[in-house]
Amino acid sequence: MYRYDEFDERFVRDRVAQFRSQVERRLDGSLSDDEFKPLRLKNGLYLQLHAYMLRIAVPYGTLRSRQLRQLARIARDYDKGYGHFTTRQNLQFNWPKLKDVPEILDLLADVEMHCIQTSGNCIRNVTSDQFAGVAADEVEDPRPTAELIRQWSSLHPEFSWLPRKFKIAVTGAEHDRAAILVHDIGLKIRRNEAGAVGYQVIVGGGLGRTPMIGKVVREFLPKDELLAYLEAVMRVYNAEGRRDNKYKARVKILVHETGEEEFRRRVEAEYAAMNGPSVNAPEEEVARIAAYFAPPAYETLPETSVALERARAADRELDRFVDQNGFAHRQPGYIALTVALKAVGEVPGDMSADQMEAFADIAERYSFDELRVAHNQNLVLPHVRLDDVPAVHAALKAAGLASANAGLVTDIIACPGLDYCALATAKSIPIAQEIARAFADEERQREIGHLPIKISGCINACGHHHVGAIGILGLEKGGRENYQITIGGDATEKAALGERLGPGIDAEDVPGAVEAIVAVYLAERRPGEEFLDTLRRTGLEPFKSGFQAFVGKAETTSEAAQ
C-alpha cells in the first residue's frame, strides 16, 4: 500500500496544527459555532444528535495492522471503546470530545492517517473493490489509480468548493464489487480491442432522495489521459452544477437535466480545449505510485491444501466459514477471507477496540500485514495461506469475528440512523438487529442464500437501501417511525434501483414483512436461482401480493389487540 513521503507527512502535520488552533479558539469563544462549522467539516468532524462524530479516511479501504491498532487505541482512550465502519470504507468515532480531537488527529498522523476529504463539498474518499489485487477477474489492480486520484484531488484549488460532495469509485474487475454505477464518477479498468489498458468512464450515478444509475460518457479512455479527463468532467460540473438548491446540486442532476448526450458533448469540448499533458501525471510518478502496490512475497504453493480439507471435514463451523466467507485468490495456495462485522444481534459495522487489536494481530501474522475495509461494512484478510485458514478461523472465533454469513440475509448494511445521526428520521440499527435475530438459524440462512438487505434511516440513503435486494427506508409519519420496503435493487454491474412494494409499515412489522418476502422467494425460485434471479423472472407481482397480504394481516391483528 502507499506510504507517505516527506510532503505528505508535513502536509498532514500542518493541518493538525491549524485545526488545533481552531479548536482552541472555538473552546474559548473566539469562534462562534457557525464560524467553526466549515473548519471542522474540513477535518471530518460532524456534530451529531448527542456528540461530535469524527470520520477517518481509509483510502480505497486498505489498512496496515499498526493503523488498526492505533484506531483501537483511539477508540479506547478517546471514545467509548469501539469504532463504526461505513459504506464509504471509512471509520467513524461517535463520541469524541472536541478538546480531544487535535490529539486524535496527531495520533492518526503518527500512522499515516487523517480525516481530510471525509466531509464537505469536496472530492471524498476514493473507494475501490475490497478484493483489489486479489481477484482473478481483474484486468489490473485499481488501487494505484485510486491513489493517483487521491493525490490529484487533495485540496485541488478548483474543486475545494464544489456545488455538493463528490464521490469516485474505481474497479479493475469484470464483476463490480465497488458499486461504480451509483457514484458521481465510476471508473472501470478495461482493455480495448487492441489490448491496451484504459478506463470506461461513468458519470452521474448516486442515491439519496433522487437515486440514479450513472451514464457512460467514455467507453474507453487511454490510461495516460485519466487526470485530464476527470478534470474536464469536474470543470463542467463545477461551472454548471446548481448551487441554489442543495437537493439538486449533485452531478447526477446536471447530467439528467442537461441530457446524457449534451453532457457528454460538453465534457468532450472542455477536454479538447485543455492542455492535457500539463494535467496528466508523468509516467515516472504513475510508476512510483504503482510500485507501492506490488504483490506481497507469496510462497510457491499447491492449489489445494490437504491440511485445510482435513480440518474442514472435522470442523463444521470452519467448513461453513470457508464456504461462505472465502474468496478465490488469483495466487495458488492462498485465499481471501471476508470477516463479517454482522454477528446476530450486534450493530452492523461496529468493532470493539479489543477486536481491532485481535484482528490487527491476525492480519500481521497471516495476511502480509494487510487488511481491507469493504463498502458493505465488513473487513477482509486479502492474502491468507490455505494451510493457515484453520488457525485464522480459531483466532477470529476467539475474538467474536467468525460469523459465517457474508452475503447472507443477516449480513445487513445499516446506517447509524436515529441512534446517532442528526439527519435521520427513523432508527436503522434496531431494525437490522431484529431482522438478524429473525433469521438467526444458520441452516435457514444458507437455504435462503445470497440476499443483501440494506437499511437507511432517512432519504439521504447512507445505508444504500435503493440498491438492496431488499431495501428498507425509515421515515417519520404522523409522529411514528414508518418504513418503506423496496425489492430488486442491485449495486453490481447489473445495477438497478429497487421498487416499492406498497405503503410504509411500522417498525415492529418490518421483520415480518421481510419474512413474507423471503417466503414468496422460496416458493417461487427454481434450482440455482438467487433472490434477484427469481424476482427478475417472476416480476414484482408475486412479491407485492405476499407483502400486501402480510400488511393486511398485521393491520387486522393490531385492530383486534386494540
DOMIBA-191517 format. One line per 5 residues: their letters; for each residue x, y, z of C-alpha. Coordinates in steps of 0.25 Angstrom, whole numbers, plus 5000, padded with zeros to 4 digits. Layout:
% residues N
a	X:Y:Z ~ ...
//
This chain:
% residues 562
myryd	5000:5000:5000 ~ 5004:5015:4998 ~ 5014:5021:5008 ~ 5015:5035:5011 ~ 5026:5043:5006
efder	5032:5056:5013 ~ 5022:5065:5006 ~ 5010:5056:5011 ~ 5015:5056:5025 ~ 5018:5071:5026
fvrdr	5004:5074:5019 ~ 4996:5065:5030 ~ 5004:5071:5042 ~ 5002:5085:5037 ~ 4987:5082:5036
vaqfr	4987:5076:5050 ~ 4994:5089:5056 ~ 4984:5098:5049 ~ 4972:5091:5054 ~ 4978:5090:5068
sqver	4978:5106:5068 ~ 4963:5106:5062 ~ 4958:5097:5073 ~ 4965:5105:5084 ~ 4958:5118:5078
rldgs	4945:5110:5078 ~ 4946:5106:5092 ~ 4950:5120:5097 ~ 4938:5126:5090 ~ 4947:5133:5079
lsdde	4940:5126:5068 ~ 4925:5124:5068 ~ 4918:5111:5065 ~ 4915:5116:5051 ~ 4929:5121:5048
fkplr	4935:5108:5053 ~ 4926:5099:5045 ~ 4933:5100:5032 ~ 4946:5098:5039 ~ 4942:5085:5046
lkngl	4936:5079:5034 ~ 4949:5081:5026 ~ 4955:5072:5037 ~ 4944:5061:5037 ~ 4937:5066:5049
ylqlh	4922:5066:5050 ~ 4912:5070:5061 ~ 4902:5058:5062 ~ 4890:5057:5071 ~ 4897:5054:5084
aymlr	4912:5057:5082 ~ 4923:5060:5071 ~ 4926:5050:5061 ~ 4940:5048:5055 ~ 4941:5042:5041
iavpy	4954:5036:5038 ~ 4959:5033:5023 ~ 4963:5019:5019 ~ 4967:5022:5004 ~ 4962:5010:4995
gtlrs	4959:5002:5008 ~ 4973:4998:5010 ~ 4980:4998:5024 ~ 4992:4992:5031 ~ 4992:4986:5045
rqlrq	4999:4997:5052 ~ 4988:5006:5047 ~ 4977:4998:5052 ~ 4984:4997:5066 ~ 4984:5012:5066
laria	4969:5012:5063 ~ 4967:5003:5075 ~ 4976:5012:5084 ~ 4967:5024:5080 ~ 4954:5016:5082
rdydk	4959:5012:5096 ~ 4965:5025:5101 ~ 4956:5036:5094 ~ 4943:5029:5090 ~ 4934:5018:5096
gyghf	4943:5006:5092 ~ 4938:5004:5078 ~ 4938:5009:5064 ~ 4928:5008:5053 ~ 4932:5005:5038
ttrqn	4924:5011:5028 ~ 4919:5009:5014 ~ 4930:5019:5009 ~ 4941:5009:5014 ~ 4943:5020:5025
lqfnw	4943:5018:5040 ~ 4935:5027:5050 ~ 4936:5030:5064 ~ 4923:5034:5070 ~ 4927:5040:5084
pklkd	4940:5049:5083 ~ 4941:5061:5092 ~ 4944:5074:5084 ~ 4956:5077:5093 ~ 4962:5063:5089
vpeil	4960:5064:5074 ~ 4974:5070:5071 ~ 4981:5059:5080 ~ 4973:5049:5072 ~ 4978:5055:5059
dllad	4992:5055:5064 ~ 4991:5040:5067 ~ 4985:5037:5053 ~ 4997:5045:5047 ~ 5006:5036:5054
vemhc	5002:5025:5046 ~ 4999:5032:5032 ~ 4985:5034:5034 ~ 4976:5047:5034 ~ 4961:5052:5033
iqtsg	4963:5061:5021 ~ 4953:5060:5010 ~ 4943:5052:5018 ~ 4933:5063:5019 ~ 4929:5076:5012
ncirn	4927:5079:4997 ~ 4939:5073:4992 ~ 4944:5060:4985 ~ 4942:5050:4996 ~ 4950:5037:5000
vtsdq	4952:5029:4987 ~ 4947:5015:4989 ~ 4950:5002:4982 ~ 4948:4987:4981 ~ 4951:4980:4995
fagva	4958:4969:4987 ~ 4967:4978:4978 ~ 4980:4972:4974 ~ 4974:4958:4978 ~ 4962:4955:4969
adeve	4964:4946:4957 ~ 4954:4954:4948 ~ 4963:4967:4950 ~ 4969:4974:4938 ~ 4978:4982:4947
dprpt	4979:4986:4962 ~ 4970:4998:4963 ~ 4977:5004:4976 ~ 4989:5011:4968 ~ 4978:5018:4960
aelir	4970:5021:4973 ~ 4983:5027:4980 ~ 4986:5035:4968 ~ 4973:5041:4968 ~ 4974:5044:4983
qwssl	4987:5051:4981 ~ 4981:5059:4970 ~ 4969:5063:4977 ~ 4974:5066:4991 ~ 4972:5081:4992
hpefs	4971:5083:4977 ~ 4969:5098:4977 ~ 4958:5097:4966 ~ 4950:5087:4973 ~ 4950:5090:4988
wlprk	4937:5097:4988 ~ 4928:5089:4979 ~ 4913:5090:4978 ~ 4912:5078:4986 ~ 4920:5066:4991
fkiav	4926:5057:4980 ~ 4929:5042:4981 ~ 4938:5034:4972 ~ 4940:5019:4972 ~ 4949:5010:4963
tgaeh	4949:4995:4960 ~ 4958:4987:4951 ~ 4949:4975:4951 ~ 4939:4969:4942 ~ 4929:4967:4953
draai	4926:4981:4960 ~ 4929:4980:4975 ~ 4931:4995:4977 ~ 4917:5000:4972 ~ 4923:5009:4962
lvhdi	4909:5011:4955 ~ 4904:5018:4967 ~ 4915:5028:4969 ~ 4917:5042:4963 ~ 4929:5036:4955
glkir	4931:5022:4953 ~ 4943:5016:4947 ~ 4945:5002:4941 ~ 4959:4998:4937 ~ 4957:4990:4924
rneag	4964:4986:4911 ~ 4961:4991:4897 ~ 4961:4982:4884 ~ 4975:4985:4883 ~ 4979:4980:4897
avgyq	4982:4994:4902 ~ 4978:4997:4917 ~ 4969:5009:4919 ~ 4956:5013:4926 ~ 4941:5013:4924
vivgg	4937:5026:4930 ~ 4923:5026:4936 ~ 4917:5039:4942 ~ 4904:5043:4949 ~ 4901:5032:4958
glgrt	4896:5033:4972 ~ 4886:5030:4983 ~ 4879:5039:4993 ~ 4866:5046:4990 ~ 4868:5045:4975
pmigk	4874:5031:4972 ~ 4880:5030:4958 ~ 4889:5020:4951 ~ 4901:5026:4944 ~ 4903:5028:4929
vvref	4915:5024:4921 ~ 4922:5037:4916 ~ 4934:5030:4910 ~ 4935:5015:4907 ~ 4950:5015:4906
lpkde	4959:5026:4911 ~ 4974:5023:4910 ~ 4981:5021:4923 ~ 4990:5033:4922 ~ 4979:5042:4920
llayl	4971:5040:4932 ~ 4974:5052:4941 ~ 4972:5062:4929 ~ 4958:5055:4926 ~ 4954:5055:4941
eavmr	4958:5070:4941 ~ 4949:5073:4929 ~ 4937:5066:4936 ~ 4939:5073:4949 ~ 4941:5087:4942
vynae	4927:5085:4935 ~ 4921:5081:4948 ~ 4927:5092:4956 ~ 4923:5102:4946 ~ 4909:5097:4943
grrdn	4904:5090:4955 ~ 4893:5096:4963 ~ 4897:5104:4975 ~ 4883:5110:4978 ~ 4877:5096:4983
kykar	4886:5086:4991 ~ 4876:5075:4987 ~ 4878:5077:4973 ~ 4893:5080:4973 ~ 4899:5067:4971
vkilv	4905:5064:4957 ~ 4894:5053:4954 ~ 4884:5065:4954 ~ 4893:5072:4944 ~ 4894:5060:4935
hetge	4879:5058:4936 ~ 4875:5072:4933 ~ 4885:5074:4922 ~ 4883:5061:4916 ~ 4893:5050:4914
eefrr	4897:5053:4900 ~ 4899:5068:4903 ~ 4906:5066:4916 ~ 4916:5057:4908 ~ 4918:5067:4897
rveae	4921:5078:4908 ~ 4931:5069:4915 ~ 4938:5065:4902 ~ 4938:5080:4897 ~ 4945:5084:4911
yaamn	4954:5073:4909 ~ 4958:5077:4895 ~ 4961:5091:4900 ~ 4970:5087:4911 ~ 4985:5085:4911
gpsvn	4984:5070:4915 ~ 4999:5067:4917 ~ 5001:5078:4927 ~ 4990:5072:4935 ~ 4993:5057:4934
apeee	5003:5051:4943 ~ 5017:5048:4938 ~ 5020:5033:4935 ~ 5030:5033:4946 ~ 5020:5037:4956
varia	5010:5027:4952 ~ 5021:5016:4953 ~ 5025:5021:4966 ~ 5011:5020:4972 ~ 5009:5007:4965
ayfap	5021:5001:4972 ~ 5015:5003:4985 ~ 5004:4993:4981 ~ 5013:4981:4977 ~ 5008:4968:4981
payet	5014:4962:4994 ~ 5024:4952:4995 ~ 5015:4940:4992 ~ 5021:4926:4994 ~ 5020:4916:4983
lpets	5009:4906:4988 ~ 5000:4896:4982 ~ 4986:4900:4978 ~ 4979:4892:4989 ~ 4983:4889:5004
valer	4981:4875:5009 ~ 4982:4881:5024 ~ 4971:4890:5021 ~ 4962:4880:5015 ~ 4964:4870:5027
araad	4961:4882:5037 ~ 4948:4885:5029 ~ 4944:4871:5030 ~ 4946:4871:5045 ~ 4940:4884:5048
reldr	4926:4888:5043 ~ 4928:4903:5047 ~ 4941:4904:5039 ~ 4935:4897:5027 ~ 4923:4907:5027
fvdqn	4932:4919:5029 ~ 4941:4916:5017 ~ 4930:4912:5009 ~ 4922:4925:5011 ~ 4933:4935:5014
gfahr	4944:4930:5006 ~ 4948:4937:4993 ~ 4956:4930:4982 ~ 4970:4936:4981 ~ 4978:4938:4968
qpgyi	4990:4933:4975 ~ 4991:4917:4976 ~ 4991:4913:4991 ~ 4984:4926:4996 ~ 4970:4930:4999
altva	4964:4944:5003 ~ 4954:4943:5015 ~ 4943:4953:5018 ~ 4941:4956:5033 ~ 4926:4960:5034
lkavg	4924:4970:5045 ~ 4910:4965:5046 ~ 4909:4955:5057 ~ 4894:4953:5060 ~ 4889:4964:5070
evpgd	4901:4973:5068 ~ 4902:4986:5062 ~ 4905:4985:5047 ~ 4919:4991:5044 ~ 4923:4993:5059
msadq	4936:4987:5064 ~ 4942:4988:5078 ~ 4956:4992:5082 ~ 4959:4978:5087 ~ 4954:4973:5073
meafa	4962:4983:5066 ~ 4975:4979:5073 ~ 4972:4964:5071 ~ 4969:4966:5056 ~ 4982:4974:5054
diaer	4990:4963:5060 ~ 4983:4953:5051 ~ 4986:4961:5039 ~ 5000:4964:5043 ~ 5003:4949:5045
ysfde	4994:4943:5034 ~ 4991:4953:5023 ~ 5005:4960:5020 ~ 5001:4971:5030 ~ 4989:4976:5021
lrvah	4974:4977:5023 ~ 4963:4983:5015 ~ 4950:4990:5018 ~ 4938:4987:5009 ~ 4927:4996:5006
nqnlv	4917:4986:5012 ~ 4923:4989:5026 ~ 4931:4977:5026 ~ 4946:4974:5027 ~ 4955:4965:5018
lphvr	4968:4958:5020 ~ 4973:4958:5006 ~ 4985:4948:5006 ~ 4983:4936:5015 ~ 4991:4923:5012
lddvp	4981:4912:5011 ~ 4989:4904:5021 ~ 4987:4915:5031 ~ 4972:4916:5030 ~ 4969:4907:5042
avhaa	4978:4916:5051 ~ 4972:4929:5045 ~ 4958:4923:5048 ~ 4961:4920:5062 ~ 4967:4933:5065
lkaag	4955:4940:5059 ~ 4945:4932:5067 ~ 4953:4935:5080 ~ 4951:4950:5076 ~ 4936:4948:5073
lasan	4938:4951:5058 ~ 4935:4937:5052 ~ 4921:4939:5047 ~ 4920:4931:5034 ~ 4909:4940:5028
aglvt	4916:4948:5017 ~ 4905:4952:5007 ~ 4894:4945:5014 ~ 4881:4950:5020 ~ 4888:4954:5033
diiac	4899:4962:5026 ~ 4891:4975:5027 ~ 4897:4988:5023 ~ 4891:4999:5032 ~ 4894:5014:5034
pgldy	4895:5019:5049 ~ 4881:5025:5048 ~ 4873:5032:5059 ~ 4882:5026:5069 ~ 4893:5036:5065
calat	4890:5044:5053 ~ 4884:5058:5053 ~ 4879:5056:5039 ~ 4872:5043:5042 ~ 4857:5042:5042
aksip	4856:5027:5048 ~ 4865:5017:5054 ~ 4873:5007:5046 ~ 4881:4999:5056 ~ 4870:4993:5064
iaqei	4863:4989:5051 ~ 4875:4982:5046 ~ 4877:4975:5059 ~ 4863:4970:5059 ~ 4863:4964:5045
arafa	4876:4957:5048 ~ 4870:4951:5060 ~ 4858:4946:5052 ~ 4868:4939:5042 ~ 4878:4935:5053
deerq	4877:4920:5049 ~ 4889:4917:5041 ~ 4883:4906:5033 ~ 4872:4915:5029 ~ 4881:4926:5025
reigh	4889:4916:5016 ~ 4876:4911:5010 ~ 4872:4925:5006 ~ 4885:4928:5000 ~ 4891:4941:4995
lpiki	4881:4953:4999 ~ 4887:4967:5002 ~ 4878:4975:5011 ~ 4881:4990:5013 ~ 4875:5000:5022
sgcin	4875:5015:5023 ~ 4869:5024:5034 ~ 4866:5035:5025 ~ 4865:5039:5010 ~ 4880:5042:5009
acghh	4882:5027:5007 ~ 4895:5025:5014 ~ 4891:5010:5016 ~ 4889:5009:5001 ~ 4875:5004:5002
hvgai	4872:5007:4988 ~ 4881:4996:4983 ~ 4878:4986:4993 ~ 4872:4973:4988 ~ 4862:4977:5000
gilgl	4863:4991:5003 ~ 4857:4998:5016 ~ 4856:5013:5017 ~ 4852:5019:5030 ~ 4844:5031:5031
ekggr	4835:5039:5040 ~ 4820:5039:5038 ~ 4810:5045:5048 ~ 4820:5045:5059 ~ 4823:5030:5057
enyqi	4835:5023:5050 ~ 4830:5018:5037 ~ 4838:5008:5028 ~ 4837:5007:5013 ~ 4841:4994:5007
tiggd	4847:4992:4993 ~ 4852:4980:4985 ~ 4860:4978:4973 ~ 4872:4987:4976 ~ 4886:4983:4971
ateka	4899:4990:4973 ~ 4907:4981:4963 ~ 4910:4983:4948 ~ 4895:4979:4947 ~ 4891:4992:4955
alger	4877:4994:4958 ~ 4868:5002:4967 ~ 4858:4995:4976 ~ 4843:4997:4974 ~ 4833:4999:4986
lgpgi	4824:4988:4990 ~ 4813:4997:4996 ~ 4811:5007:5007 ~ 4820:5008:5019 ~ 4819:5000:5031
daedv	4822:5001:5046 ~ 4836:4997:5052 ~ 4830:4985:5059 ~ 4825:4979:5046 ~ 4838:4980:5038
pgave	4844:4967:5041 ~ 4830:4960:5038 ~ 4830:4967:5025 ~ 4844:4962:5021 ~ 4839:4948:5025
aivav	4827:4949:5016 ~ 4836:4954:5004 ~ 4846:4942:5007 ~ 4834:4933:5007 ~ 4830:4937:4993
ylaer	4844:4935:4988 ~ 4846:4921:4994 ~ 4832:4917:4988 ~ 4835:4923:4974 ~ 4850:4920:4972
rpgee	4856:4910:4962 ~ 4868:4902:4965 ~ 4881:4910:4965 ~ 4873:4923:4966 ~ 4877:4934:4975
fldtl	4867:4944:4980 ~ 4869:4955:4969 ~ 4869:4944:4958 ~ 4855:4939:4963 ~ 4850:4954:4964
rrtgl	4855:4957:4950 ~ 4848:4944:4945 ~ 4834:4946:4952 ~ 4833:4961:4953 ~ 4829:4969:4965
epfks	4814:4964:4966 ~ 4816:4951:4974 ~ 4825:4959:4984 ~ 4815:4970:4985 ~ 4803:4961:4987
gfqaf	4811:4954:4998 ~ 4815:4967:5005 ~ 4801:4973:5004 ~ 4795:4960:5010 ~ 4805:4961:5021
vgkae	4801:4976:5023 ~ 4786:4973:5023 ~ 4788:4962:5034 ~ 4797:4971:5042 ~ 4786:4982:5042
ttsea	4775:4972:5046 ~ 4784:4967:5057 ~ 4787:4981:5062 ~ 4772:4985:5062 ~ 4768:4973:5069
aq	4778:4976:5080 ~ 4773:4990:5082
//
